[in-house]
Amino acid sequence: MSDQPTILVVDDTADNRLLLNMLLSDDYEIIEAESGQQCLDIVEKSIPDLILLDVKMPEMDGYEVCSKLRKNKKTETLPIIFVSALDSSEERLAGYEVGCDEYVIKPVDEEALMGKVSNALERQQEIAKAKSMAAHATTVAMEAMTSGSELGQIIEFIKSSQELSTPQQVGDELVKIGQQFGLNVRALFMVGGKHYIGCEEGSIEARLLDNFAHSTTKITNAGIRTIICTERAVLLIKDMPLDDENRYGRIKDHLAVLVDIANTFLISIQAQLSMANQRNDFLIQVIGLAEKQIKLTSENIHTHNAEIQKTMQSMVKNLENMLFGLGLDEDQEKQLMSLADSASQQLEAANESAGALDGQLGSILEALYDMQDK
């Protein structure tokens, strides 16, 4: 196939076609059509780089042919130069109105023809280049917008994960981001045991994740599947976009960042769990010591109360026995018994205070139990 631009010469007169062929064939590949309909049929199969179009032809003139080409999306910018013996301003205006790019008068001046053909082809190349650049710019802009949206989702993941307190919650957010990327994602988190996200323990997916639980390879690719590993997280992507190289690389980078972020949160959760376990162990020790001490103190209080009661009863009984031998009158006996009753009441109040102390010690123990449950 020739690298020269292709020019379609359309004219119902063979001599005119031959002349244009002779003038242009050294620099361009020439194909010919002897009617407007044949021109349209040729263009339908293969679009040339430029058309030299006669105006006055039977059945379908050049104006109608040009109009049809301009209405076709594929040929709306195709360079068309009218070649005509009609030289009036009205004829020229009619040609430009239906969409021609240039107008050449017969008999054809070779230098004028070559100049207009060359200029028309250069303009077409510039248009094609501009379209290509615009398409590339649109593609880059769309990729930038898409990438910006994906980065925004990563930022949202960072923000939301700070409020999450369990591996399952972090995993659900990670799978959600994967779904927003249009991907099918599974995960294994290793914090306080194994947590499978998006699959059941024992499933094929779970067993695959288990196989990479201690892998030292960061990223493993196997066809449309990619596995990303960190210290406490393994991510399985089941449907990577292999048909889009740019998106594939971008998505893989984003997911690697997401897994690293998730791993950081999992380490934090693990540290919190460790601190909670240490706190719980400490409380268990404190509660054990408190239970022993409170039990001992309670026993001492009850023993003390019993001894006071026994002493009081013995004192009152002895006092009653002594009254008969002291020779006191009735008022003196009443006064002495009143003092004994007062002392007995004071000792009883002391016993009640000791009982309250026993209850307060029990409250302290209940508070320790509450702290353990939290």
KETORTI-460839 format. One line per 4 residues: number of its first residue (from 1); their letters; for each residue y, z, x of C-alpha. Coordinates in nm, 2 decimals, padded with zeros to 4 digits, m for minus. Layout:
BEGIN
NUM = A = Y:Z:X  ...
This chain:
BEGIN
1 = MSDQ = 00.00:00.00:00.00  00.34:m00.10:00.13  00.60:00.17:00.22  00.88:m00.07:00.10
5 = PTIL = 01.06:00.01:m00.23  00.92:m00.19:m00.52  01.16:m00.41:m00.72  01.06:m00.56:m01.06
9 = VVDD = 01.23:m00.89:m01.12  01.25:m00.98:m01.49  01.36:m01.33:m01.59  01.22:m01.59:m01.82
13 = TADN = 01.31:m01.87:m01.57  01.06:m01.91:m01.28  01.32:m02.06:m01.05  01.55:m01.75:m01.09
17 = RLLL = 01.25:m01.53:m01.01  01.16:m01.73:m00.71  01.52:m01.72:m00.58  01.54:m01.34:m00.61
21 = NMLL = 01.20:m01.31:m00.45  01.31:m01.51:m00.15  01.63:m01.31:m00.11  01.46:m00.97:m00.13
25 = SDDY = 01.10:m01.00:m00.01  01.17:m00.93:00.35  01.29:m00.58:00.27  01.12:m00.50:m00.06
29 = EIIE = 00.79:m00.54:m00.24  00.86:m00.78:m00.53  00.67:m00.79:m00.86  00.77:m01.03:m01.14
33 = AESG = 00.78:m01.03:m01.53  00.87:m01.34:m01.73  00.96:m01.15:m02.05  01.11:m00.82:m02.18
37 = QQCL = 00.77:m00.71:m02.33  00.59:m00.79:m02.00  00.84:m00.58:m01.82  00.78:m00.28:m02.05
41 = DIVE = 00.40:m00.32:m02.01  00.43:m00.32:m01.63  00.65:m00.02:m01.63  00.41:00.17:m01.86
45 = KSIP = 00.14:00.13:m01.60  00.35:00.18:m01.28  00.72:00.26:m01.25  00.90:00.05:m00.98
49 = DLIL = 01.18:00.18:m00.77  01.44:m00.06:m00.93  01.45:m00.34:m01.19  01.65:m00.66:m01.17
53 = LDVK = 01.69:m00.76:m01.54  01.80:m01.09:m01.69  02.02:m01.05:m02.00  01.95:m01.36:m02.20
57 = MPEM = 01.58:m01.39:m02.27  01.39:m01.50:m02.58  01.22:m01.25:m02.82  01.36:m00.95:m02.64
61 = DGYE = 01.68:m00.97:m02.44  01.78:m00.76:m02.15  02.00:m00.52:m02.35  01.71:m00.42:m02.57
65 = VCSK = 01.47:m00.38:m02.27  01.73:m00.16:m02.10  01.78:00.05:m02.41  01.41:00.11:m02.45
69 = LRKN = 01.38:00.21:m02.08  01.67:00.45:m02.11  01.50:00.62:m02.42  01.18:00.68:m02.22
73 = KKTE = 01.19:01.02:m02.04  01.00:00.87:m01.75  01.25:00.58:m01.69  01.58:00.73:m01.81
77 = TLPI = 01.72:00.74:m01.46  01.54:00.43:m01.32  01.79:00.20:m01.14  01.85:m00.12:m01.35
81 = IFVS = 02.07:m00.40:m01.24  02.15:m00.68:m01.48  02.15:m01.03:m01.33  02.32:m01.27:m01.57
85 = ALDS = 02.53:m01.58:m01.60  02.73:m01.41:m01.87  03.05:m01.29:m01.70  03.28:m01.18:m01.97
89 = SEER = 03.41:m00.83:m01.98  03.24:m00.78:m02.32  02.90:m00.88:m02.17  02.95:m00.64:m01.88
93 = LAGY = 03.06:m00.36:m02.12  02.76:m00.42:m02.34  02.53:m00.39:m02.03  02.69:m00.06:m01.92
97 = EVGC = 02.67:00.07:m02.28  02.29:00.03:m02.29  02.26:00.20:m01.95  02.25:m00.04:m01.66
101 = DEYV = 02.37:00.08:m01.32  02.51:m00.25:m01.18  02.59:m00.61:m01.30  02.53:m00.92:m01.08
105 = IKPV = 02.66:m01.26:m01.18  02.46:m01.58:m01.15  02.46:m01.77:m00.93  02.37:m01.47:m00.72
109 = DEEA = 02.57:m01.39:m00.40  02.31:m01.27:m00.15  02.54:m01.01:00.02  02.66:m00.87:m00.31
113 = LMGK = 02.31:m00.84:m00.44  02.17:m00.68:m00.13  02.46:m00.43:m00.13  02.41:m00.33:m00.49
117 = VSNA = 02.03:m00.30:m00.46  02.07:m00.09:m00.15  02.33:00.14:m00.31  02.13:00.18:m00.63
121 = LERQ = 01.82:00.28:m00.44  02.01:00.53:m00.22  02.16:00.69:m00.54  01.81:00.71:m00.68
125 = QEIA = 01.68:00.88:m00.37  01.97:01.13:m00.39  01.90:01.19:m00.76  01.53:01.25:m00.68
129 = KAKS = 01.62:01.48:m00.39  01.86:01.67:m00.61  01.59:01.71:m00.88  01.34:01.82:m00.62
133 = MAAH = 01.58:02.08:m00.48  01.67:02.20:m00.83  01.30:02.23:m00.92  01.24:02.42:m00.59
137 = ATTV = 01.54:02.64:m00.66  01.41:02.71:m01.01  01.07:02.80:m00.87  01.22:03.03:m00.61
141 = AMEA = 01.44:03.19:m00.87  01.15:03.24:m01.11  00.94:03.39:m00.83  01.23:03.62:m00.73
145 = MTSG = 01.27:03.73:m01.10  00.89:03.78:m01.13  00.88:03.97:m00.80  01.18:04.18:m00.90
149 = SELG = 01.01:04.27:m01.23  00.69:04.37:m01.04  00.90:04.58:m00.80  01.07:04.74:m01.10
153 = QIIE = 00.72:04.83:m01.24  00.63:04.99:m00.90  00.95:05.20:m00.91  00.87:05.31:m01.27
157 = FIKS = 00.52:05.40:m01.15  00.68:05.62:m00.88  00.91:05.79:m01.13  00.64:05.85:m01.40
161 = SQEL = 00.38:05.97:m01.15  00.60:06.25:m01.04  00.55:06.40:m01.39  00.17:06.36:m01.39
165 = STPQ = m00.05:06.65:m01.30  m00.41:06.51:m01.32  m00.60:06.23:m01.14  m00.68:06.08:m01.48
169 = QVGD = m00.32:06.05:m01.57  m00.23:05.89:m01.24  m00.52:05.65:m01.28  m00.42:05.55:m01.64
173 = ELVK = m00.07:05.47:m01.51  m00.21:05.26:m01.23  m00.44:05.06:m01.46  m00.14:05.01:m01.70
177 = IGQQ = 00.06:04.85:m01.41  m00.24:04.63:m01.33  m00.25:04.51:m01.69  00.12:04.44:m01.68
181 = FGLN = 00.05:04.22:m01.37  m00.21:04.04:m01.59  m00.50:04.18:m01.40  m00.83:04.36:m01.49
185 = VRAL = m00.83:04.68:m01.28  m01.08:04.96:m01.22  m01.03:05.27:m01.00  m01.21:05.56:m00.84
189 = FMVG = m01.01:05.88:m00.75  m01.16:06.15:m00.53  m00.98:06.47:m00.61  m01.19:06.78:m00.70
193 = GKHY = m01.48:06.54:m00.76  m01.50:06.18:m00.86  m01.28:06.03:m01.14  m01.36:05.68:m01.27
197 = IGCE = m01.07:05.50:m01.43  m01.16:05.21:m01.66  m01.53:05.23:m01.62  m01.82:05.47:m01.68
201 = EGSI = m02.00:05.66:m01.41  m02.32:05.48:m01.32  m02.19:05.14:m01.43  m02.21:04.84:m01.20
205 = EARL = m01.83:04.87:m01.14  m01.86:05.24:m01.07  m02.14:05.18:m00.82  m01.93:04.91:m00.65
209 = LDNF = m01.64:05.16:m00.62  m01.88:05.42:m00.48  m01.99:05.18:m00.21  m01.63:05.16:m00.08
213 = AHST = m01.55:05.54:m00.13  m01.55:05.60:00.25  m01.46:05.25:00.37  m01.23:05.23:00.67
217 = TKIT = m01.13:04.87:00.57  m00.80:04.87:00.38  m00.85:04.55:00.18  m01.17:04.36:00.12
221 = NAGI = m01.16:04.01:m00.05  m01.46:03.86:m00.22  m01.37:03.55:m00.43  m01.16:03.65:m00.72
225 = RTII = m01.23:04.02:m00.65  m01.03:04.24:m00.42  m01.10:04.60:m00.33  m00.82:04.82:m00.18
229 = CTER = m00.92:05.15:m00.02  m00.73:05.47:00.08  m00.83:05.82:00.16  m00.87:05.94:m00.20
233 = AVLL = m00.84:05.61:m00.40  m01.04:05.29:m00.44  m00.90:05.01:m00.65  m01.11:04.71:m00.78
237 = IKDM = m00.92:04.40:m00.90  m01.16:04.18:m01.09  m00.95:03.87:m01.14  m00.71:03.79:m00.86
241 = PLDD = m00.51:03.47:m00.91  m00.66:03.25:m00.64  m00.51:02.93:m00.80  m00.16:03.05:m00.72
245 = ENRY = m00.13:03.13:m00.34  00.22:03.28:m00.36  00.14:03.50:m00.66  m00.19:03.60:m00.50
249 = GRIK = m00.03:03.72:m00.18  00.26:03.89:m00.36  00.02:04.07:m00.61  m00.21:04.19:m00.33
253 = DHLA = 00.09:04.34:m00.14  00.22:04.51:m00.45  m00.12:04.66:m00.53  m00.17:04.78:m00.18
257 = VLVD = 00.17:04.96:m00.21  00.07:05.10:m00.55  m00.26:05.24:m00.42  m00.08:05.40:m00.13
261 = IANT = 00.16:05.57:m00.37  m00.13:05.68:m00.59  m00.31:05.82:m00.29  00.00:06.02:m00.20
265 = FLIS = 00.02:06.17:m00.55  m00.36:06.25:m00.53  m00.31:06.43:m00.20  m00.03:06.63:m00.37
269 = IQAQ = m00.25:06.71:m00.67  m00.53:06.81:m00.43  m00.29:07.05:m00.26  m00.19:07.20:m00.59
273 = LSMA = m00.55:07.24:m00.69  m00.62:07.41:m00.36  m00.32:07.64:m00.40  m00.43:07.72:m00.76
277 = NQRN = m00.79:07.80:m00.63  m00.65:08.02:m00.36  m00.43:08.20:m00.61  m00.72:08.24:m00.85
281 = DFLI = m00.94:08.38:m00.57  m00.66:08.63:m00.47  m00.62:08.74:m00.84  m00.99:08.79:m00.87
285 = QVIG = m00.98:09.02:m00.56  m00.68:09.20:m00.69  m00.83:09.24:m01.04  m01.16:09.37:m00.89
289 = LAEK = m00.97:09.63:m00.69  m00.75:09.72:m00.99  m01.05:09.76:m01.21  m01.22:10.00:m00.97
293 = QIKL = m00.90:10.20:m00.92  m00.81:10.21:m01.28  m01.16:10.32:m01.37  m01.15:10.60:m01.11
297 = TSEN = m00.80:10.71:m01.22  m00.90:10.70:m01.59  m01.21:10.92:m01.51  m00.99:11.16:m01.32
301 = IHTH = m00.74:11.18:m01.61  m01.02:11.25:m01.86  m01.17:11.51:m01.63  m00.83:11.67:m01.58
305 = NAEI = m00.77:11.68:m01.96  m01.11:11.83:m02.02  m01.04:12.11:m01.77  m00.70:12.18:m01.92
309 = QKTM = m00.85:12.20:m02.27  m01.12:12.43:m02.14  m00.87:12.65:m01.96  m00.64:12.67:m02.26
313 = QSMV = m00.93:12.77:m02.49  m01.04:13.04:m02.25  m00.69:13.17:m02.20  m00.63:13.20:m02.58
317 = KNLE = m00.96:13.37:m02.63  m00.90:13.62:m02.34  m00.55:13.69:m02.47  m00.68:13.77:m02.82
321 = NMLF = m00.94:14.01:m02.67  m00.67:14.18:m02.46  m00.43:14.24:m02.75  m00.66:14.51:m02.89
325 = GLGL = m00.64:14.72:m02.57  m00.27:14.69:m02.49  m00.14:14.91:m02.78  00.13:14.67:m02.88
329 = DEDQ = 00.29:14.68:m03.22  00.27:14.39:m03.46  00.60:14.23:m03.36  00.51:14.24:m02.99
333 = EKQL = 00.17:14.09:m03.07  00.34:13.81:m03.27  00.58:13.74:m02.98  00.30:13.73:m02.72
337 = MSLA = 00.09:13.49:m02.94  00.40:13.27:m02.99  00.44:13.24:m02.62  00.08:13.15:m02.59
341 = DSAS = 00.11:12.89:m02.86  00.42:12.74:m02.69  00.23:12.71:m02.36  m00.06:12.56:m02.53
345 = QQLE = 00.16:12.29:m02.70  00.32:12.21:m02.36  m00.02:12.16:m02.21  m00.12:11.94:m02.51
349 = AANE = 00.19:11.73:m02.46  00.10:11.69:m02.09  m00.25:11.58:m02.20  m00.10:11.32:m02.43
353 = SAGA = 00.12:11.18:m02.15  m00.18:11.15:m01.93  m00.36:10.96:m02.21  m00.05:10.72:m02.23
357 = LDGQ = m00.07:10.67:m01.86  m00.43:10.56:m01.90  m00.32:10.30:m02.16  m00.04:10.17:m01.93
361 = LGSI = m00.30:10.12:m01.65  m00.50:09.92:m01.90  m00.19:09.71:m01.98  m00.15:09.63:m01.61
365 = LEAL = m00.51:09.51:m01.60  m00.45:09.29:m01.91  m00.15:09.13:m01.74  m00.36:09.04:m01.44
369 = YDMQ = m00.62:08.88:m01.67  m00.34:08.67:m01.82  m00.22:08.55:m01.48  m00.57:08.45:m01.40
373 = DK = m00.60:08.23:m01.71  m00.28:08.04:m01.64
